[in-house]
Amino acid sequence: MFFKYHVFFCCNQREAGEACCANLGAQKMRDYAKQRIKALGLAGEGGARINSAGCLGRCEKGPVVVVYPQGVWYTWIDEEDIDEIIEQHLQQGQIVERLRV
């Protein structure tokens, strides 16, 4: 396995007025997570890969992110939540139950 974790942020933009992750700042949070992963030395082979995804079909739970290979879905509100996912899940291998969808 090239990456230990593959993290997909739903960054889908729906037509005006429809609920979607893009309207909730998904791209900004994905960019933040990517920067944090690099700063912590977790990016690249054997580490984590942060990606944007189209619609992941869970708009009612949004914004959402899914971590593979475990297939764990999270929602988040702010950078502190993303930091917690990075620290607990990506660094320590522990699922963050309070953010789990």
KEFI-379175 format. One record per residue: x, y, z of N, C-alpha, C, O in turn; residue in one letter; residue number from 1. Coordinates in steps of 0.02 Angstrom, whole numbers, plus 50000, padded with zeros to 5 digits. Atoms other than C-alpha are relative to their C-alpha. Layout:
BEGIN
<pt n_xx="X" n_yy="Y" n_zz="Z" ca_xx="X" ca_yy="Y" ca_zz="Z" c_xx="X" c_yy="Y" c_zz="Z" o_xx="X" o_yy="Y" o_zz="Z" resn="A" resi="NUM"/>
...
//
This chain:
BEGIN
<pt n_xx="50042" n_yy="49941" n_zz="50000" ca_xx="50000" ca_yy="50000" ca_zz="50000" c_xx="50045" c_yy="50062" c_zz="50000" o_xx="50089" o_yy="50069" o_zz="50042" resn="M" resi="1"/>
<pt n_xx="49958" n_yy="49940" n_zz="50006" ca_xx="50075" ca_yy="50166" ca_zz="49947" c_xx="49987" c_yy="50050" c_zz="50055" o_xx="50034" o_yy="50077" o_zz="50085" resn="F" resi="2"/>
<pt n_xx="50018" n_yy="49954" n_zz="49946" ca_xx="49979" ca_yy="50274" ca_zz="50071" c_xx="49969" c_yy="49959" c_zz="50056" o_xx="49930" o_yy="49913" o_zz="50044" resn="F" resi="3"/>
<pt n_xx="50032" n_yy="50032" n_zz="49942" ca_xx="49933" ca_yy="50218" ca_zz="50246" c_xx="49927" c_yy="50022" c_zz="50005" o_xx="49883" o_yy="49982" o_zz="50020" resn="K" resi="4"/>
<pt n_xx="50067" n_yy="49971" n_zz="49999" ca_xx="49781" ca_yy="50333" ca_zz="50239" c_xx="49987" c_yy="50041" c_zz="49938" o_xx="50031" o_yy="50077" o_zz="49914" resn="Y" resi="5"/>
<pt n_xx="50021" n_yy="49960" n_zz="50056" ca_xx="49687" ca_yy="50408" ca_zz="50095" c_xx="49937" c_yy="50036" c_zz="50023" o_xx="49887" o_yy="50004" o_zz="50039" resn="H" resi="6"/>
<pt n_xx="50053" n_yy="49959" n_zz="49970" ca_xx="49573" ca_yy="50551" ca_zz="50149" c_xx="49966" c_yy="50040" c_zz="49944" o_xx="49998" o_yy="50079" o_zz="49908" resn="V" resi="7"/>
<pt n_xx="50039" n_yy="49966" n_zz="50051" ca_xx="49435" ca_yy="50616" ca_zz="50036" c_xx="49952" c_yy="50050" c_zz="50031" o_xx="49909" o_yy="50032" o_zz="50071" resn="F" resi="8"/>
<pt n_xx="50046" n_yy="49947" n_zz="49980" ca_xx="49349" ca_yy="50782" ca_zz="50068" c_xx="49949" c_yy="50010" c_zz="49945" o_xx="49968" o_yy="50022" o_zz="49888" resn="F" resi="9"/>
<pt n_xx="50051" n_yy="49983" n_zz="50049" ca_xx="49183" ca_yy="50803" ca_zz="49980" c_xx="50003" c_yy="50075" c_zz="49989" o_xx="49994" o_yy="50114" o_zz="50035" resn="C" resi="10"/>
<pt n_xx="49996" n_yy="49929" n_zz="50018" ca_xx="49202" ca_yy="50969" ca_zz="49889" c_xx="49948" c_yy="50016" c_zz="49946" o_xx="49955" o_yy="50064" o_zz="49908" resn="C" resi="11"/>
<pt n_xx="50050" n_yy="49992" n_zz="50052" ca_xx="49049" ca_yy="50951" ca_zz="49779" c_xx="49960" c_yy="50064" c_zz="50007" o_xx="49941" o_yy="50085" o_zz="50062" resn="N" resi="12"/>
<pt n_xx="50041" n_yy="49939" n_zz="50003" ca_xx="48958" ca_yy="51109" ca_zz="49725" c_xx="49936" c_yy="49983" c_zz="49963" o_xx="49937" o_yy="49964" o_zz="49904" resn="Q" resi="13"/>
<pt n_xx="50064" n_yy="50011" n_zz="50031" ca_xx="48773" ca_yy="51087" ca_zz="49690" c_xx="49971" c_yy="50066" c_zz="49975" o_xx="49997" o_yy="50119" o_zz="49991" resn="R" resi="14"/>
<pt n_xx="50033" n_yy="49940" n_zz="50025" ca_xx="48657" ca_yy="51208" ca_zz="49603" c_xx="49977" c_yy="50044" c_zz="50057" o_xx="49967" o_yy="50020" o_zz="50113" resn="E" resi="15"/>
<pt n_xx="50018" n_yy="49950" n_zz="49949" ca_xx="48609" ca_yy="51365" ca_zz="49697" c_xx="49942" c_yy="49977" c_zz="50043" o_xx="49891" o_yy="49955" o_zz="50018" resn="A" resi="16"/>
<pt n_xx="50052" n_yy="50016" n_zz="49953" ca_xx="48509" ca_yy="51333" ca_zz="49852" c_xx="50000" c_yy="49929" c_zz="50026" o_xx="49970" o_yy="49915" o_zz="50078" resn="G" resi="17"/>
<pt n_xx="49998" n_yy="50069" n_zz="49977" ca_xx="48544" ca_yy="51147" ca_zz="49866" c_xx="50056" c_yy="49990" c_zz="50051" o_xx="50111" o_yy="50017" o_zz="50043" resn="E" resi="18"/>
<pt n_xx="49950" n_yy="50015" n_zz="49949" ca_xx="48637" ca_yy="51082" ca_zz="50019" c_xx="50059" c_yy="49964" c_zz="49968" o_xx="50050" o_yy="49917" o_zz="49929" resn="A" resi="19"/>
<pt n_xx="49940" n_yy="50034" n_zz="50025" ca_xx="48816" ca_yy="51033" ca_zz="49980" c_xx="50060" c_yy="50019" c_zz="50044" o_xx="50059" o_yy="50070" o_zz="50078" resn="C" resi="20"/>
<pt n_xx="49940" n_yy="49990" n_zz="49960" ca_xx="48986" ca_yy="51021" ca_zz="50062" c_xx="50038" c_yy="50063" c_zz="49980" o_xx="50067" o_yy="50097" o_zz="50022" resn="C" resi="21"/>
<pt n_xx="49964" n_yy="49941" n_zz="50023" ca_xx="49060" ca_yy="51159" ca_zz="49954" c_xx="49974" c_yy="50063" c_zz="50033" o_xx="50012" o_yy="50109" o_zz="50049" resn="A" resi="22"/>
<pt n_xx="50030" n_yy="49942" n_zz="49968" ca_xx="48939" ca_yy="51284" ca_zz="50031" c_xx="50020" c_yy="50006" c_zz="50073" o_xx="50009" o_yy="50058" o_zz="50105" resn="N" resi="23"/>
<pt n_xx="49980" n_yy="50001" n_zz="49929" ca_xx="49007" ca_yy="51236" ca_zz="50202" c_xx="50076" c_yy="50006" c_zz="50009" o_xx="50102" o_yy="49991" o_zz="50063" resn="L" resi="24"/>
<pt n_xx="49929" n_yy="49987" n_zz="49995" ca_xx="49189" ca_yy="51277" ca_zz="50164" c_xx="50045" c_yy="49939" c_zz="49991" o_xx="50101" o_yy="49937" o_zz="50017" resn="G" resi="25"/>
<pt n_xx="49963" n_yy="50062" n_zz="50007" ca_xx="49247" ca_yy="51104" ca_zz="50112" c_xx="50069" c_yy="50009" c_zz="49968" o_xx="50117" o_yy="49979" o_zz="49991" resn="A" resi="26"/>
<pt n_xx="49935" n_yy="49991" n_zz="50033" ca_xx="49385" ca_yy="51162" ca_zz="49994" c_xx="50051" c_yy="50033" c_zz="50046" o_xx="50109" o_yy="50013" o_zz="50048" resn="Q" resi="27"/>
<pt n_xx="49956" n_yy="49967" n_zz="49952" ca_xx="49458" ca_yy="51278" ca_zz="50125" c_xx="50025" c_yy="49951" c_zz="50053" o_xx="50084" o_yy="49952" o_zz="50071" resn="K" resi="28"/>
<pt n_xx="49981" n_yy="50048" n_zz="49949" ca_xx="49458" ca_yy="51139" ca_zz="50254" c_xx="50045" c_yy="49945" c_zz="49972" o_xx="50091" o_yy="49921" o_zz="50006" resn="M" resi="29"/>
<pt n_xx="49957" n_yy="50049" n_zz="50033" ca_xx="49534" ca_yy="51015" ca_zz="50130" c_xx="50070" c_yy="50029" c_zz="49992" o_xx="50120" o_yy="49995" o_zz="50003" resn="R" resi="30"/>
<pt n_xx="49935" n_yy="49967" n_zz="50007" ca_xx="49673" ca_yy="51141" ca_zz="50095" c_xx="50036" c_yy="50004" c_zz="50067" o_xx="50096" o_yy="49995" o_zz="50071" resn="D" resi="31"/>
<pt n_xx="49971" n_yy="49997" n_zz="49933" ca_xx="49700" ca_yy="51163" ca_zz="50282" c_xx="50028" c_yy="49931" c_zz="50019" o_xx="50084" o_yy="49927" o_zz="50044" resn="Y" resi="32"/>
<pt n_xx="49978" n_yy="50068" n_zz="49983" ca_xx="49712" ca_yy="50974" ca_zz="50308" c_xx="50063" c_yy="49981" c_zz="49961" o_xx="50109" o_yy="49952" o_zz="49989" resn="A" resi="33"/>
<pt n_xx="49941" n_yy="50015" n_zz="50042" ca_xx="49836" ca_yy="50957" ca_zz="50164" c_xx="50062" c_yy="50035" c_zz="50027" o_xx="50116" o_yy="50006" o_zz="50031" resn="K" resi="34"/>
<pt n_xx="49945" n_yy="49962" n_zz="49971" ca_xx="49945" ca_yy="51094" ca_zz="50238" c_xx="50023" c_yy="49970" c_zz="50066" o_xx="50083" o_yy="49966" o_zz="50078" resn="Q" resi="35"/>
<pt n_xx="49983" n_yy="50029" n_zz="49935" ca_xx="49938" ca_yy="51015" ca_zz="50412" c_xx="50038" c_yy="49934" c_zz="49992" o_xx="50087" o_yy="49921" o_zz="50027" resn="R" resi="36"/>
<pt n_xx="49968" n_yy="50065" n_zz="50013" ca_xx="49984" ca_yy="50843" ca_zz="50345" c_xx="50072" c_yy="50011" c_zz="49978" o_xx="50118" o_yy="49975" o_zz="50001" resn="I" resi="37"/>
<pt n_xx="49931" n_yy="49984" n_zz="50023" ca_xx="50136" ca_yy="50917" ca_zz="50256" c_xx="50042" c_yy="50026" c_zz="50058" o_xx="50099" o_yy="50004" o_zz="50067" resn="K" resi="38"/>
<pt n_xx="49963" n_yy="49970" n_zz="49944" ca_xx="50188" ca_yy="51019" ca_zz="50409" c_xx="50019" c_yy="49948" c_zz="50052" o_xx="50071" o_yy="49954" o_zz="50084" resn="A" resi="39"/>
<pt n_xx="49986" n_yy="50053" n_zz="49950" ca_xx="50179" ca_yy="50864" ca_zz="50519" c_xx="50044" c_yy="49944" c_zz="49972" o_xx="50061" o_yy="49897" o_zz="50008" resn="L" resi="40"/>
<pt n_xx="49958" n_yy="50052" n_zz="50030" ca_xx="50283" ca_yy="50761" ca_zz="50397" c_xx="49963" c_yy="49936" c_zz="49986" o_xx="49994" o_yy="49882" o_zz="49982" resn="G" resi="41"/>
<pt n_xx="50041" n_yy="50059" n_zz="50011" ca_xx="50140" ca_yy="50641" ca_zz="50364" c_xx="49982" c_yy="49989" c_zz="49927" o_xx="49952" o_yy="49938" o_zz="49910" resn="L" resi="42"/>
<pt n_xx="50018" n_yy="50005" n_zz="50071" ca_xx="50123" ca_yy="50671" ca_zz="50176" c_xx="50046" c_yy="49952" c_zz="49964" o_xx="50104" o_yy="49942" o_zz="49984" resn="A" resi="43"/>
<pt n_xx="49959" n_yy="50041" n_zz="50043" ca_xx="50185" ca_yy="50552" ca_zz="50044" c_xx="49997" c_yy="49926" c_zz="50016" o_xx="49956" o_yy="49903" o_zz="50056" resn="G" resi="44"/>
<pt n_xx="49999" n_yy="50073" n_zz="49994" ca_xx="50228" ca_yy="50368" ca_zz="50034" c_xx="50003" c_yy="49978" c_zz="50073" o_xx="50043" o_yy="50002" o_zz="50112" resn="E" resi="45"/>
<pt n_xx="50003" n_yy="50026" n_zz="49932" ca_xx="50183" ca_yy="50273" ca_zz="50191" c_xx="49962" c_yy="50045" c_zz="50048" o_xx="49952" o_yy="50027" o_zz="50106" resn="G" resi="46"/>
<pt n_xx="50036" n_yy="49952" n_zz="49957" ca_xx="50087" ca_yy="50423" ca_zz="50258" c_xx="49928" c_yy="50009" c_zz="49977" o_xx="49892" o_yy="49961" o_zz="49964" resn="G" resi="47"/>
<pt n_xx="50069" n_yy="49984" n_zz="50017" ca_xx="49926" ca_yy="50510" ca_zz="50214" c_xx="49997" c_yy="50041" c_zz="49936" o_xx="50042" o_yy="50079" o_zz="49920" resn="A" resi="48"/>
<pt n_xx="50013" n_yy="49962" n_zz="50061" ca_xx="49856" ca_yy="50580" ca_zz="50053" c_xx="49932" c_yy="50034" c_zz="50010" o_xx="49882" o_yy="50001" o_zz="50025" resn="R" resi="49"/>
<pt n_xx="50062" n_yy="49961" n_zz="49994" ca_xx="49725" ca_yy="50719" ca_zz="50059" c_xx="49976" c_yy="50016" c_zz="49929" o_xx="50013" o_yy="50043" o_zz="49888" resn="I" resi="50"/>
<pt n_xx="50028" n_yy="49989" n_zz="50066" ca_xx="49610" ca_yy="50728" ca_zz="49908" c_xx="49932" c_yy="50033" c_zz="50003" o_xx="49897" o_yy="50029" o_zz="50054" resn="N" resi="51"/>
<pt n_xx="50068" n_yy="49974" n_zz="50010" ca_xx="49457" ca_yy="50821" ca_zz="49847" c_xx="49959" c_yy="49945" c_zz="49965" o_xx="49986" o_yy="49907" o_zz="49925" resn="S" resi="52"/>
<pt n_xx="50044" n_yy="50047" n_zz="50033" ca_xx="49308" ca_yy="50716" ca_zz="49795" c_xx="49939" c_yy="50037" c_zz="49975" o_xx="49921" o_yy="50090" o_zz="50001" resn="A" resi="53"/>
<pt n_xx="50065" n_yy="49975" n_zz="50021" ca_xx="49151" ca_yy="50750" ca_zz="49699" c_xx="49949" c_yy="49978" c_zz="50052" o_xx="49968" o_yy="49962" o_zz="50108" resn="G" resi="54"/>
<pt n_xx="50053" n_yy="50016" n_zz="49952" ca_xx="48985" ca_yy="50712" ca_zz="49781" c_xx="50010" c_yy="49929" c_zz="50028" o_xx="50017" o_yy="49881" o_zz="49991" resn="C" resi="55"/>
<pt n_xx="49994" n_yy="50065" n_zz="49966" ca_xx="49001" ca_yy="50572" ca_zz="49909" c_xx="49932" c_yy="49974" c_zz="50022" o_xx="49927" o_yy="49922" o_zz="50055" resn="L" resi="56"/>
<pt n_xx="50068" n_yy="50024" n_zz="49988" ca_xx="48812" ca_yy="50560" ca_zz="49926" c_xx="49976" c_yy="50004" c_zz="50072" o_xx="49928" o_yy="49970" o_zz="50090" resn="G" resi="57"/>
<pt n_xx="50021" n_yy="49995" n_zz="49930" ca_xx="48799" ca_yy="50611" ca_zz="50109" c_xx="49988" c_yy="50073" c_zz="50019" o_xx="50005" o_yy="50094" o_zz="50074" resn="R" resi="58"/>
<pt n_xx="50011" n_yy="49928" n_zz="49991" ca_xx="48748" ca_yy="50793" ca_zz="50091" c_xx="49963" c_yy="50016" c_zz="50065" o_xx="49977" o_yy="50067" o_zz="50097" resn="C" resi="59"/>
<pt n_xx="50039" n_yy="49988" n_zz="49939" ca_xx="48625" ca_yy="50779" ca_zz="50235" c_xx="50043" c_yy="49996" c_zz="50063" o_xx="50022" o_yy="50019" o_zz="50116" resn="E" resi="60"/>
<pt n_xx="49954" n_yy="50007" n_zz="49943" ca_xx="48773" ca_yy="50739" ca_zz="50350" c_xx="50057" c_yy="50050" c_zz="49996" o_xx="50098" o_yy="50054" o_zz="50041" resn="K" resi="61"/>
<pt n_xx="49944" n_yy="49958" n_zz="50018" ca_xx="48889" ca_yy="50869" ca_zz="50274" c_xx="50017" c_yy="50054" c_zz="50049" o_xx="49977" o_yy="50073" o_zz="50091" resn="G" resi="62"/>
<pt n_xx="49949" n_yy="50021" n_zz="50047" ca_xx="49017" ca_yy="50926" ca_zz="50270" c_xx="50030" c_yy="49933" c_zz="50021" o_xx="50032" o_yy="49917" o_zz="50081" resn="P" resi="63"/>
<pt n_xx="49974" n_yy="50066" n_zz="49984" ca_xx="49095" ca_yy="50754" ca_zz="50259" c_xx="50070" c_yy="49988" c_zz="49971" o_xx="50090" o_yy="50018" o_zz="49921" resn="V" resi="64"/>
<pt n_xx="49934" n_yy="50024" n_zz="50021" ca_xx="49265" ca_yy="50673" ca_zz="50243" c_xx="50000" c_yy="49924" c_zz="50015" o_xx="49971" o_yy="49903" o_zz="50065" resn="V" resi="65"/>
<pt n_xx="49995" n_yy="50072" n_zz="49988" ca_xx="49302" ca_yy="50486" ca_zz="50227" c_xx="50073" c_yy="49980" c_zz="49998" o_xx="50111" o_yy="50002" o_zz="49955" resn="V" resi="66"/>
<pt n_xx="49930" n_yy="50022" n_zz="49993" ca_xx="49464" ca_yy="50401" ca_zz="50279" c_xx="50003" c_yy="49925" c_zz="49981" o_xx="49969" o_yy="49884" o_zz="50011" resn="V" resi="67"/>
<pt n_xx="49987" n_yy="50069" n_zz="50021" ca_xx="49521" ca_yy="50242" ca_zz="50190" c_xx="50070" c_yy="49981" c_zz="50020" o_xx="50114" o_yy="50024" o_zz="50022" resn="Y" resi="68"/>
<pt n_xx="50038" n_yy="50058" n_zz="50021" ca_xx="49567" ca_yy="50101" ca_zz="50203" c_xx="49943" c_yy="49980" c_zz="50048" o_xx="49906" o_yy="49933" o_zz="50031" resn="P" resi="69"/>
<pt n_xx="50052" n_yy="50020" n_zz="49953" ca_xx="49451" ca_yy="50093" ca_zz="50355" c_xx="49929" c_yy="50017" c_zz="49978" o_xx="49882" o_yy="49985" o_zz="50000" resn="Q" resi="70"/>
<pt n_xx="50066" n_yy="49979" n_zz="50021" ca_xx="49307" ca_yy="50181" ca_zz="50268" c_xx="49961" c_yy="50035" c_zz="50055" o_xx="49901" o_yy="50027" o_zz="50061" resn="G" resi="71"/>
<pt n_xx="50031" n_yy="49964" n_zz="49945" ca_xx="49273" ca_yy="50292" ca_zz="50418" c_xx="49979" c_yy="50069" c_zz="49976" o_xx="50019" o_yy="50107" o_zz="49948" resn="V" resi="72"/>
<pt n_xx="50029" n_yy="49936" n_zz="50021" ca_xx="49160" ca_yy="50441" ca_zz="50384" c_xx="49998" c_yy="50047" c_zz="50060" o_xx="49980" o_yy="50028" o_zz="50115" resn="W" resi="73"/>
<pt n_xx="50002" n_yy="49948" n_zz="49949" ca_xx="49175" ca_yy="50603" ca_zz="50481" c_xx="49963" c_yy="50061" c_zz="49973" o_xx="49959" o_yy="50072" o_zz="49913" resn="Y" resi="74"/>
<pt n_xx="50022" n_yy="49933" n_zz="50015" ca_xx="49090" ca_yy="50771" ca_zz="50486" c_xx="50044" c_yy="50046" c_zz="50042" o_xx="50078" o_yy="50023" o_zz="50088" resn="T" resi="75"/>
<pt n_xx="49958" n_yy="49952" n_zz="49964" ca_xx="49175" ca_yy="50928" ca_zz="50550" c_xx="49967" c_yy="50069" c_zz="49999" o_xx="49924" o_yy="50083" o_zz="49958" resn="W" resi="76"/>
<pt n_xx="50025" n_yy="49932" n_zz="49997" ca_xx="49139" ca_yy="51107" ca_zz="50599" c_xx="50056" c_yy="50050" c_zz="49987" o_xx="50046" o_yy="50101" o_zz="49953" resn="I" resi="77"/>
<pt n_xx="49946" n_yy="49951" n_zz="50003" ca_xx="49309" ca_yy="51192" ca_zz="50611" c_xx="50068" c_yy="49966" c_zz="49997" o_xx="50073" o_yy="49905" o_zz="49995" resn="D" resi="78"/>
<pt n_xx="49932" n_yy="50026" n_zz="50005" ca_xx="49497" ca_yy="51173" ca_zz="50603" c_xx="50018" c_yy="49956" c_zz="50060" o_xx="50057" o_yy="49909" o_zz="50053" resn="E" resi="79"/>
<pt n_xx="49986" n_yy="50041" n_zz="49941" ca_xx="49501" ca_yy="51102" ca_zz="50780" c_xx="49976" c_yy="49928" c_zz="49988" o_xx="50009" o_yy="49880" o_zz="50009" resn="E" resi="80"/>
<pt n_xx="50025" n_yy="50068" n_zz="50016" ca_xx="49394" ca_yy="50955" ca_zz="50719" c_xx="50047" c_yy="49965" c_zz="49951" o_xx="50061" o_yy="49906" o_zz="49959" resn="D" resi="81"/>
<pt n_xx="49953" n_yy="50030" n_zz="50048" ca_xx="49512" ca_yy="50926" ca_zz="50572" c_xx="50065" c_yy="49981" c_zz="50035" o_xx="50093" o_yy="49928" o_zz="50023" resn="I" resi="82"/>
<pt n_xx="49940" n_yy="50017" n_zz="49961" ca_xx="49661" ca_yy="50934" ca_zz="50691" c_xx="49990" c_yy="49937" c_zz="50040" o_xx="50035" o_yy="49895" o_zz="50045" resn="D" resi="83"/>
<pt n_xx="50015" n_yy="50059" n_zz="49960" ca_xx="49577" ca_yy="50804" ca_zz="50801" c_xx="50000" c_yy="49937" c_zz="49956" o_xx="50026" o_yy="49885" o_zz="49977" resn="E" resi="84"/>
<pt n_xx="49999" n_yy="50057" n_zz="50046" ca_xx="49549" ca_yy="50688" ca_zz="50652" c_xx="50072" c_yy="49982" c_zz="49981" o_xx="50090" o_yy="49923" o_zz="49980" resn="I" resi="85"/>
<pt n_xx="49930" n_yy="50012" n_zz="50018" ca_xx="49731" ca_yy="50709" ca_zz="50600" c_xx="50038" c_yy="49969" c_zz="50058" o_xx="50071" o_yy="49918" o_zz="50050" resn="I" resi="86"/>
<pt n_xx="49962" n_yy="50025" n_zz="49942" ca_xx="49801" ca_yy="50683" ca_zz="50775" c_xx="49976" c_yy="49931" c_zz="50023" o_xx="50017" o_yy="49887" o_zz="50035" resn="E" resi="87"/>
<pt n_xx="50026" n_yy="50064" n_zz="49973" ca_xx="49686" ca_yy="50542" ca_zz="50831" c_xx="50001" c_yy="49944" c_zz="49948" o_xx="50026" o_yy="49890" o_zz="49961" resn="Q" resi="88"/>
<pt n_xx="50007" n_yy="50054" n_zz="50049" ca_xx="49653" ca_yy="50445" ca_zz="50671" c_xx="50064" c_yy="49990" c_zz="49960" o_xx="50089" o_yy="49934" o_zz="49956" resn="H" resi="89"/>
<pt n_xx="49943" n_yy="50008" n_zz="50045" ca_xx="49800" ca_yy="50480" ca_zz="50556" c_xx="50066" c_yy="49990" c_zz="50036" o_xx="50111" o_yy="49957" o_zz="50010" resn="L" resi="90"/>
<pt n_xx="49938" n_yy="50009" n_zz="49963" ca_xx="49935" ca_yy="50488" ca_zz="50688" c_xx="49997" c_yy="49942" c_zz="50050" o_xx="50046" o_yy="49906" o_zz="50058" resn="Q" resi="91"/>
<pt n_xx="50004" n_yy="50050" n_zz="49947" ca_xx="49871" ca_yy="50371" ca_zz="50824" c_xx="49957" c_yy="49939" c_zz="49982" o_xx="49955" o_yy="49891" o_zz="50020" resn="Q" resi="92"/>
<pt n_xx="50040" n_yy="50057" n_zz="50021" ca_xx="49755" ca_yy="50256" ca_zz="50727" c_xx="49935" c_yy="49991" c_zz="50039" o_xx="49906" o_yy="49937" o_zz="50038" resn="G" resi="93"/>
<pt n_xx="50061" n_yy="50003" n_zz="49959" ca_xx="49606" ca_yy="50296" ca_zz="50841" c_xx="49943" c_yy="50036" c_zz="49964" o_xx="49952" o_yy="50093" o_zz="49941" resn="Q" resi="94"/>
<pt n_xx="50059" n_yy="49969" n_zz="50031" ca_xx="49433" ca_yy="50332" ca_zz="50770" c_xx="49974" c_yy="50054" c_zz="50047" o_xx="49970" o_yy="50043" o_zz="50108" resn="I" resi="95"/>
<pt n_xx="50027" n_yy="49944" n_zz="49961" ca_xx="49362" ca_yy="50499" ca_zz="50829" c_xx="49924" c_yy="49992" c_zz="50000" o_xx="49890" o_yy="50016" o_zz="49956" resn="V" resi="96"/>
<pt n_xx="50071" n_yy="50018" n_zz="49998" ca_xx="49190" ca_yy="50438" ca_zz="50881" c_xx="49954" c_yy="50061" c_zz="50000" o_xx="49901" o_yy="50059" o_zz="49970" resn="E" resi="97"/>
<pt n_xx="50045" n_yy="49942" n_zz="49995" ca_xx="49118" ca_yy="50611" ca_zz="50919" c_xx="49989" c_yy="50035" c_zz="49933" o_xx="49940" o_yy="50072" o_zz="49925" resn="R" resi="98"/>
<pt n_xx="50007" n_yy="49970" n_zz="50066" ca_xx="49144" ca_yy="50664" ca_zz="50737" c_xx="49977" c_yy="49950" c_zz="49947" o_xx="49967" o_yy="49968" o_zz="49889" resn="L" resi="99"/>
<pt n_xx="50018" n_yy="50052" n_zz="50048" ca_xx="49095" ca_yy="50500" ca_zz="50657" c_xx="49927" c_yy="50008" c_zz="49976" o_xx="49882" o_yy="50025" o_zz="50014" resn="R" resi="100"/>
<pt n_xx="50066" n_yy="49997" n_zz="50030" ca_xx="48947" ca_yy="50499" ca_zz="50538" c_xx="49972" c_yy="49930" c_zz="49999" o_xx="49916" o_yy="49919" o_zz="49976" resn="V" resi="101"/>
//
